[in-house]
Amino acid sequence: VQLVESGGGLVRTGGSLRLACAASGITGKFNDMAWYRQAPGNWRELVARIIIESGDTKYADSVKGRFTISLDKAKNMLYLQMDSLKPEDKAIYHCNARERRTWYNFWGQGTQVAVSS
């Protein structure tokens, strides 16, 4: 399994970015996929998660109403639409997938998001 993120960059406060994660390998064994982020000096935190079978989503309180997670099953692509970006959203964003039976976590290498004030 390989997860490759793209779409990061530098944006002004209030701007938007769309992150993408391309999944390859045996993706049919995933239970859910998610976006995490890690800012310098901070722990890695969950941003948003989507359950593959049901489409149910969960968001961190800090991004509710601003970020939208979505999944294109046919293309094995995970997306994160980020609107109304704030300086505190600056971090490395990682794509994550959890295996259905073992709950093993797969990770991408991350994409950098920077927000200027």
KAQUI-V505341 format. One record per residue. N is the residue number from 1. D_FIRST is the distance of its C-alpha to the first C-alpha in Angstrom with 2 decimals. Layout:
# KAQUI-V505341
n/d_first
N/D_FIRST
N/D_FIRST
This chain:
# KAQUI-V505341
n/d_first
1/0.00
2/3.78
3/6.82
4/10.13
5/13.43
6/16.78
7/20.27
8/21.69
9/25.21
10/28.75
11/30.68
12/34.05
13/34.72
14/34.67
15/32.32
16/29.03
17/25.53
18/22.56
19/19.10
20/16.13
21/12.37
22/10.40
23/7.11
24/5.56
25/4.28
26/6.11
27/7.08
28/10.40
29/10.04
30/10.18
31/13.76
32/13.96
33/12.80
34/15.00
35/16.43
36/17.86
37/20.29
38/22.02
39/25.41
40/27.19
41/28.69
42/27.00
43/24.43
44/21.12
45/22.04
46/20.61
47/21.60
48/20.50
49/18.42
50/18.12
51/17.90
52/16.12
53/18.73
54/21.81
55/21.13
56/22.87
57/22.50
58/23.52
59/24.64
60/26.03
61/29.79
62/29.87
63/27.99
64/29.30
65/31.06
66/29.62
67/25.84
68/24.14
69/20.54
70/19.52
71/16.82
72/16.90
73/15.23
74/16.32
75/14.68
76/11.49
77/13.15
78/14.19
79/17.51
80/19.98
81/23.55
82/25.62
83/29.39
84/32.40
85/30.56
86/32.36
87/32.52
88/31.02
89/27.77
90/27.23
91/24.06
92/20.61
93/18.37
94/14.81
95/12.23
96/11.02
97/9.39
98/10.91
99/10.40
100/13.63
101/15.29
102/14.50
103/14.04
104/11.44
105/10.47
106/7.43
107/9.25
108/9.88
109/12.82
110/15.28
111/18.03
112/21.69
113/24.12
114/27.81
115/30.74
116/34.26
117/37.24
